[in-house]
Amino acid sequence: MITYAAGTRTGLHGENQDRLAADPDNGTFIVADGIGGLADAAVTARTVVEQLPRRVRERVHALGDPDVARAVAEAAAQLNEQIRDTARNGPGTTGATTALLLVRGGRALAVNLGDSRIYLARAGRLALLTEDHVREGRLTRFVGMPGEVLPGVSVHELSGGDRLLLCTDGLTRGVGEDELRTVLNGAGGIEGACELLIGSAAASGATDDVTVIAVQYGVRGPGDGAAQQR
C-alpha cells in the first residue's frame, strides 16, 4: 500500500514556479522547480512533472535491472532535448530542477537533477537519497541544460512503514535535517508532516516557493495516524 500527502507554498516573488504530480497507482511521485530568472520556468516545471514520470515508466521495467540508470538517462535526455527545442526564446533560456520517485516491487527508484531532493525516513533515522548538482552556488545539472544531461539515479530496498520525502530547495534552505528527521519519523500522519514542514519553512523566513510530497510505504504501527491517499 502506498499513501501520500502533498503541499506547496508560494514564495515572496508572487508566482509559484514549483510543480508536483502524484500517481500512486503507478507508484510515481515528482516535484519540479522552475529556475528563477529563466523564461517560462513554471511552464517548464509543468512539462517535467507531466512527462518525465511516463517516460521513465516506459523505459524502466524492473528496478533490479542493471540498465536502470541508462534507461532513466535516456528518458531525461529525450525530455531535455524537447524542452530546449521548444523553448520560446531558444535553447538555454529555460530550465527546471526535479526529483522523481518510482516505487515498484518493494524498491524505490530515486532520480534527480539539480537541488530538488528525496529523503528516506526509517526507524528514527533520515537518509538523503539524492545528491545536489550544484557547484559554487550554481546549478550544474537541470532539465533544459545544454550538453549531455546525466540525472542522479539510485535504487533502494523499502521496508513497511518507510516514509519518503520529495522536496524543492525552498524547503531545505529553511528547514534543517534534524527537524526533517523528527517530523518524518513522528507519530502523526503524513498530511500533518507536510503541513508542519511547510509551516516551518515559512517561519524560518523562506522567500522561495516550497513544495513537498510525503510518501508512506506500507503500514506503520498503531497510533501513527491515518495517511490519506488522494
SERO-4910 file (N, C-alpha, C, O; in steps of 0.05 Angstrom, whole numbers):
BEGIN
 pado doro    nc1    nc2    nc3   cac1   cac2   cac3    cc1    cc2    cc3    oc1    oc2    oc3
  Met    A     17    -24      0      0      0      0     17     25      0     37     27     15
  Ile    A     11     44    -17     25     69    -18      5     91    -13    -15     93    -26
  Thr    A     11    108      7     -5    132     12     13    156     11     37    154     14
  Tyr    A      1    179      7     17    203      4      1    228     12    -24    227     14
  Ala    A     16    249     17      4    276     21     23    296      7     47    290      5
  Ala    A     13    318     -1     29    337    -15     20    366     -9     -3    370     -1
  Gly    A     38    385    -13     31    412     -8     51    431    -21     74    423    -26
  Thr    A     43    456    -26     61    476    -37     54    503    -26     31    508    -19
  Arg    A     74    520    -25     70    547    -15     85    567    -33    109    562    -39
  Thr    A     72    588    -42     84    607    -59    103    625    -44     96    635    -22
  Gly    A    126    630    -56    146    648    -43    139    677    -47    117    684    -55
  Leu    A    158    694    -40    152    723    -40    152    736    -68    144    759    -70
  His    A    161    721    -88    162    734   -115    135    734   -129    132    746   -150
  Gly    A    115    721   -117     87    724   -126     78    703   -146     53    700   -149
  Glu    A     95    688   -159     87    667   -177    100    641   -168    125    639   -165
  Asn    A     84    621   -164     95    595   -155    105    580   -180     89    573   -197
  Gln    A    132    577   -182    144    564   -205    150    534   -199    163    521   -215
  Asp    A    141    524   -176    143    496   -169    119    481   -181     97    493   -184
  Arg    A    122    456   -187    100    439   -195    104    411   -182    127    403   -176
  Leu    A     82    397   -178     84    370   -167     63    352   -181     43    362   -192
  Ala    A     68    326   -180     48    307   -190     52    281   -175     74    273   -168
  Ala    A     29    267   -170     30    242   -156     11    222   -170    -12    229   -176
  Asp    A     21    198   -174      5    177   -187     10    151   -171     26    134   -179
  Pro    A     -4    148   -148      2    125   -131     -5     98   -144      8     78   -138
  Asp    A    -23     98   -163    -30     73   -176     -6     63   -192     -2     38   -194
  Asn    A     10     81   -204     34     73   -219     59     77   -202     81     73   -212
  Gly    A     56     86   -177     79     88   -159     98    111   -166    122    109   -159
  Thr    A     89    132   -179    106    154   -187     98    180   -172     75    186   -170
  Phe    A    119    194   -163    116    219   -149    138    238   -159    161    229   -162
  Ile    A    132    263   -163    152    281   -175    147    310   -166    124    319   -164
  Val    A    169    324   -161    168    353   -157    188    365   -177    207    353   -185
  Ala    A    181    390   -186    199    404   -204    199    433   -196    179    444   -187
  Asp    A    222    446   -199    225    474   -190    236    490   -214    259    487   -222
  Gly    A    218    507   -226    227    524   -248    248    543   -238    246    556   -218
  Ile    A    270    545   -253    293    561   -245    287    590   -247    282    601   -269
  Gly    A    288    604   -225    283    633   -224    302    648   -242    326    642   -243
  Gly    A    292    668   -256    308    684   -273    308    674   -302    317    689   -320
  Leu    A    299    650   -307    297    639   -334    268    641   -344    249    640   -328
  Ala    A    265    645   -370    239    648   -381    222    623   -379    232    601   -380
  Asp    A    196    627   -376    176    605   -376    183    583   -357    179    559   -362
  Ala    A    195    590   -334    204    570   -315    181    553   -305    184    528   -302
  Ala    A    158    565   -299    136    550   -288    125    531   -310    116    509   -303
  Val    A    124    540   -335    115    523   -357    134    499   -360    125    476   -364
  Thr    A    160    503   -357    179    481   -360    176    462   -337    177    437   -341
  Ala    A    172    472   -312    167    454   -289    142    437   -294    142    413   -287
  Arg    A    121    449   -305     97    434   -310    102    412   -331     92    389   -328
  Thr    A    117    418   -352    123    398   -372    139    375   -360    134    352   -367
  Val    A    157    381   -342    173    360   -329    155    341   -313    158    317   -316
  Val    A    137    352   -296    121    334   -280    100    319   -296     91    297   -288
  Glu    A     92    330   -319     73    317   -336     85    294   -352     72    274   -358
  Gln    A    110    297   -360    122    279   -379    144    260   -369    146    238   -378
  Leu    A    160    270   -350    182    253   -341    173    226   -328    185    206   -334
  Pro    A    153    226   -311    145    200   -299    137    180   -320    145    156   -319
  Arg    A    121    188   -340    113    170   -361    137    160   -377    139    136   -382
  Arg    A    155    177   -384    178    169   -399    196    150   -384    206    131   -396
  Val    A    199    154   -358    214    135   -342    200    108   -339    213     87   -342
  Arg    A    174    109   -334    159     83   -331    161     67   -357    162     42   -356
  Glu    A    160     80   -380    161     66   -405    187     52   -410    188     32   -424
  Arg    A    209     62   -398    235     51   -403    245     33   -380    262     15   -385
  Val    A    235     37   -356    244     21   -333    224     -1   -328    202      4   -320
  His    A    232    -26   -333    214    -48   -330    217    -62   -303    198    -74   -293
  Ala    A    241    -62   -292    246    -75   -266    268    -59   -252    288    -53   -264
  Leu    A    263    -53   -226    283    -36   -212    308    -52   -206    328    -40   -198
  Gly    A    308    -78   -209    332    -94   -205    348    -97   -230    369   -109   -230
  Asp    A    339    -85   -252    353    -87   -278    379    -70   -276    378    -47   -268
  Pro    A    402    -82   -285    427    -67   -284    428    -43   -303    445    -26   -300
  Asp    A    409    -42   -321    408    -19   -340    389      3   -332    382     20   -349
  Val    A    381      3   -307    362     24   -298    373     52   -302    359     69   -313
  Ala    A    398     57   -295    409     84   -297    410     92   -326    404    116   -333
  Arg    A    417     74   -344    417     81   -373    389     88   -383    386    107   -398
  Ala    A    369     72   -375    342     77   -383    332    104   -374    319    118   -389
  Val    A    338    111   -349    329    137   -338    344    159   -353    331    179   -359
  Ala    A    369    156   -358    384    177   -372    373    181   -400    372    204   -410
  Glu    A    364    160   -413    352    163   -440    326    179   -438    322    196   -455
  Ala    A    310    173   -418    285    188   -415    290    217   -409    277    235   -421
  Ala    A    310    223   -392    316    251   -385    328    265   -409    322    289   -414
  Ala    A    345    252   -425    357    265   -448    336    272   -469    338    293   -481
  Gln    A    317    254   -473    296    260   -492    279    284   -484    273    301   -500
  Leu    A    272    285   -458    256    307   -449    273    333   -449    263    354   -456
  Asn    A    298    331   -442    316    354   -443    317    366   -471    316    391   -474
  Glu    A    320    349   -491    321    359   -518    295    372   -527    295    393   -540
  Gln    A    273    360   -519    247    371   -525    243    399   -514    235    418   -527
  Ile    A    251    402   -488    248    428   -475    266    449   -488    257    472   -491
  Arg    A    290    442   -495    308    461   -508    297    468   -536    299    492   -544
  Asp    A    287    449   -550    277    454   -578    252    471   -578    248    486   -597
  Thr    A    236    469   -557    210    483   -557    211    508   -540    190    522   -537
  Ala    A    233    515   -528    235    539   -512    228    564   -528    239    568   -550
  Arg    A    210    580   -518    200    603   -533    223    622   -542    222    634   -563
  Asn    A    242    626   -524    264    644   -530    290    630   -539    311    642   -539
  Gly    A    287    604   -547    310    590   -557    324    573   -536    318    576   -512
  Pro    A    341    554   -544    356    537   -526    371    552   -505    382    573   -510
  Gly    A    371    542   -480    386    554   -459    372    576   -444    384    589   -428
  Thr    A    346    580   -450    332    602   -438    312    594   -417    299    610   -404
  Thr    A    309    568   -412    291    558   -391    302    533   -379    320    520   -389
  Gly    A    291    526   -355    300    502   -342    286    497   -316    272    514   -305
  Ala    A    289    473   -306    277    465   -280    293    443   -267    304    425   -281
  Thr    A    295    443   -241    306    421   -226    283    401   -221    259    408   -223
  Thr    A    290    376   -214    268    357   -209    278    334   -191    302    328   -190
  Ala    A    259    322   -177    264    298   -162    240    279   -167    217    287   -164
  Leu    A    246    255   -176    226    235   -184    230    210   -167    252    200   -164
  Leu    A    208    199   -157    208    174   -142    190    154   -156    167    161   -163
  Leu    A    200    130   -161    185    108   -172    186     85   -153    207     75   -147
  Val    A    163     77   -142    161     55   -123    149     31   -138    127     32   -149
  Arg    A    164      9   -137    155    -15   -151    168    -40   -139    192    -41   -136
  Gly    A    152    -60   -133    163    -86   -125    180    -85   -100    200    -99    -98
  Gly    A    173    -68    -80    188    -67    -56    213    -51    -58    230    -51    -39
  Arg    A    217    -37    -80    241    -20    -84    232      9    -91    210     13   -100
  Ala    A    251     27    -87    246     55    -94    268     65   -113    292     61   -106
  Leu    A    261     76   -135    280     88   -153    279    118   -148    258    131   -150
  Ala    A    302    130   -141    305    158   -136    321    171   -159    343    162   -166
  Val    A    309    192   -171    321    206   -193    321    236   -188    301    246   -178
  Asn    A    343    249   -193    342    278   -190    361    292   -210    381    281   -219
  Leu    A    354    317   -215    371    336   -230    370    362   -215    348    374   -213
  Gly    A    393    372   -206    393    398   -192    393    394   -162    405    375   -152
  Asp    A    378    412   -148    379    411   -118    352    405   -106    348    409    -82
  Ser    A    333    394   -122    309    382   -110    318    354    -99    334    341   -111
  Arg    A    306    347    -76    317    324    -61    296    303    -55    272    307    -57
  Ile    A    306    279    -48    290    257    -38    303    246    -12    327    240    -12
  Tyr    A    287    244      9    296    233     35    281    207     41    258    204     33
  Leu    A    294    190     57    281    166     67    282    167     98    304    169    109
  Ala    A    259    165    111    257    164    140    250    135    148    230    124    139
  Arg    A    266    124    166    261     97    175    273     93    204    296     99    209
  Ala    A    256     83    222    265     75    248    281     98    262    302     93    274
  Gly    A    270    122    260    283    145    274    306    157    259    317    177    269
  Arg    A    313    147    236    336    157    221    326    171    196    303    168    187
  Leu    A    344    186    184    338    200    159    361    198    140    384    203    148
  Ala    A    356    189    116    377    186     96    370    203     71    348    203     62
  Leu    A    390    217     61    387    232     36    393    213     13    416    203     11
  Leu    A    374    209     -5    377    190    -27    388    203    -52    395    189    -72
  Thr    A    390    229    -53    399    244    -77    423    261    -70    429    266    -46
  Glu    A    437    270    -90    460    288    -87    455    313   -103    448    312   -126
  Asp    A    458    337    -90    454    362   -103    474    366   -126    498    360   -123
  His    A    464    376   -148    481    382   -171    486    412   -171    474    427   -187
  Val    A    504    421   -154    510    449   -150    540    453   -146    552    437   -132
  Arg    A    550    473   -159    579    480   -155    582    510   -153    573    525   -170
  Glu    A    594    519   -130    598    547   -125    572    563   -128    571    585   -139
  Gly    A    551    551   -117    525    565   -117    509    564   -143    488    576   -145
  Arg    A    519    550   -163    506    549   -189    498    520   -195    513    501   -190
  Leu    A    474    517   -207    465    490   -215    482    480   -237    488    494   -257
  Thr    A    491    455   -235    507    442   -256    490    423   -274    499    416   -296
  Arg    A    467    414   -263    450    396   -279    421    404   -274    413    410   -252
  Phe    A    406    405   -295    377    410   -294    364    404   -321    378    400   -341
  Val    A    338    402   -321    324    396   -346    323    422   -362    314    443   -352
  Gly    A    333    420   -387    335    444   -404    364    453   -407    369    473   -420
  Met    A    382    440   -394    411    448   -394    423    442   -422    413    424   -436
  Pro    A    445    455   -428    459    449   -453    476    424   -449    483    416   -426
  Gly    A    483    410   -471    500    387   -469    486    362   -459    462    360   -459
  Glu    A    502    343   -449    492    318   -440    480    321   -412    492    332   -394
  Val    A    456    310   -409    442    311   -383    444    284   -369    436    264   -381
  Leu    A    456    283   -345    460    259   -331    447    260   -303    458    272   -285
  Pro    A    423    249   -301    409    250   -275    422    232   -254    435    212   -261
  Gly    A    420    240   -229    427    222   -208    407    200   -206    383    205   -206
  Val    A    416    175   -204    398    152   -203    407    132   -182    431    125   -181
  Ser    A    389    123   -165    396    103   -145    371     86   -139    348     96   -142
  Val    A    375     61   -131    353     43   -124    357     34    -95    379     27    -87
  His    A    334     33    -81    335     27    -52    314      7    -44    291      8    -55
  Glu    A    321    -12    -26    301    -30    -16    284    -16      5    293      0     21
  Leu    A    258    -22      4    239    -10     23    230    -30     44    229    -54     39
  Ser    A    222    -19     67    210    -34     89    183    -22     96    179      2     92
  Gly    A    165    -39    106    139    -29    114    141     -7    134    155     -9    154
  Gly    A    126     15    129    126     38    147    146     59    139    147     81    151
  Asp    A    163     54    119    181     75    109    166    100    100    144     98     89
  Arg    A    178    123    104    168    148     94    189    161     76    213    161     83
  Leu    A    181    171     53    199    184     35    188    213     31    164    217     30
  Leu    A    207    231     28    200    259     24    213    269     -1    237    267     -5
  Leu    A    198    280    -19    208    295    -43    204    324    -37    183    332    -27
  Cys    A    223    341    -44    220    370    -38    237    386    -56    258    378    -66
  Thr    A    228    411    -60    245    431    -74    263    445    -54    259    442    -30
  Asp    A    282    460    -64    302    472    -46    290    494    -29    303    502    -10
  Gly    A    266    503    -35    254    522    -17    250    511     11    250    526     30
  Leu    A    246    485     13    243    473     39    270    470     53    273    478     76
  Thr    A    290    459     40    315    452     52    332    476     58    351    475     74
  Arg    A    326    499     46    340    524     53    331    534     80    346    549     93
  Gly    A    307    527     88    296    538    113    293    517    135    290    525    159
  Val    A    293    491    129    288    471    149    312    451    149    318    440    128
  Gly    A    324    448    172    348    431    174    341    402    175    318    394    180
  Glu    A    361    385    172    356    356    171    348    345    199    334    325    200
  Asp    A    356    357    220    347    348    247    316    350    249    303    332    259
  Glu    A    306    373    239    277    376    240    263    358    221    241    347    227
  Leu    A    274    354    197    263    336    178    261    308    190    240    294    187
  Arg    A    282    299    203    282    272    215    261    270    236    247    250    237
  Thr    A    258    290    253    239    289    275    210    288    264    194    272    273
  Val    A    204    305    245    177    306    234    170    281    219    148    270    223
  Leu    A    188    272    202    181    249    185    180    223    201    165    205    194
  Asn    A    195    221    223    194    197    239    173    199    262    170    181    278
  Gly    A    159    221    263    140    226    284    115    208    281    111    195    261
  Ala    A     99    208    302     76    190    304     52    200    288     33    185    282
  Gly    A     52    226    280     30    237    265     28    227    237     46    214    227
  Gly    A      5    233    224      2    225    196     19    241    177     29    262    185
  Ile    A     21    232    152     38    246    133     26    272    123     41    290    115
  Glu    A     -1    275    124    -12    301    118     -3    322    138      5    345    130
  Gly    A     -3    315    164      6    333    184     36    339    181     45    361    186
  Ala    A     51    319    172     80    323    168     85    344    147    102    362    150
  Cys    A     70    342    125     73    362    103     66    390    113     81    409    108
  Glu    A     45    392    128     37    418    138     58    430    157     64    453    156
  Leu    A     68    413    174     89    422    193    114    432    178    125    452    186
  Leu    A    122    417    158    147    424    144    143    450    128    161    467    129
  Ile    A    121    453    115    116    478    100    114    502    120    124    523    114
  Gly    A    100    497    142     98    518    162    125    526    174    130    549    179
  Ser    A    143    506    178    169    512    189    186    528    169    201    546    177
  Ala    A    183    521    143    198    536    123    188    565    123    205    584    121
  Ala    A    162    569    125    152    597    126    162    612    150    169    635    149
  Ala    A    162    598    174    170    611    198    200    618    198    208    636    212
  Ser    A    215    603    182    244    608    180    250    632    163    273    641    161
  Gly    A    230    643    150    234    666    132    239    659    104    250    675     89
  Ala    A    233    634     96    238    626     68    224    644     49    200    650     52
  Thr    A    239    652     28    227    670      8    221    655    -18    206    666    -35
  Asp    A    231    631    -21    226    616    -46    201    599    -43    191    595    -21
  Asp    A    191    589    -66    169    570    -66    178    545    -51    201    537    -52
  Val    A    159    533    -36    164    508    -21    144    487    -30    120    492    -29
  Thr    A    154    464    -39    137    443    -48    146    416    -36    170    410    -37
  Val    A    128    400    -26    135    375    -14    114    353    -21     91    359    -25
  Ile    A    124    329    -23    107    305    -25    118    285     -5    141    278     -6
  Ala    A    101    276     14    108    256     33     95    230     25     70    229     21
  Val    A    110    208     23    100    183     14    105    162     36    127    160     47
  Gln    A     84    147     42     87    126     62     83     99     48     64     94     34
  Tyr    A    103     81     53    103     55     41     94     34     62    108     31     83
  Gly    A     72     21     57     63      1     76     49     14    100     43     38    100
  Val    A     46     -1    121     31      8    145     50     11    168     67     -6    173
  Arg    A     46     33    182     62     38    207     47     26    231     25     15    228
  Gly    A     60     28    254     48     17    278     24     32    287     18     54    277
  Pro    A      9     21    307    -15     35    318     -8     62    328     14     66    340
  Gly    A    -26     81    324    -22    108    335     -6    126    317     -1    149    324
  Asp    A      3    116    294     19    133    277      2    152    260     13    168    245
  Gly    A    -24    150    261    -40    168    245    -48    156    219    -34    138    209
  Ala    A    -70    164    208    -80    153    182    -73    172    160    -81    195    159
  Ala    A    -57    162    141    -49    177    117    -72    176     97    -86    156     96
  Gln    A    -75    196     82    -97    197     62    -85    194     34    -67    209     26
  Gln    A    -95    176     20    -88    173     -9   -107    190    -25   -131    189    -22
  Arg    A    -95    207    -41   -112    226    -56   -100    233    -83   -112    248    -98
***
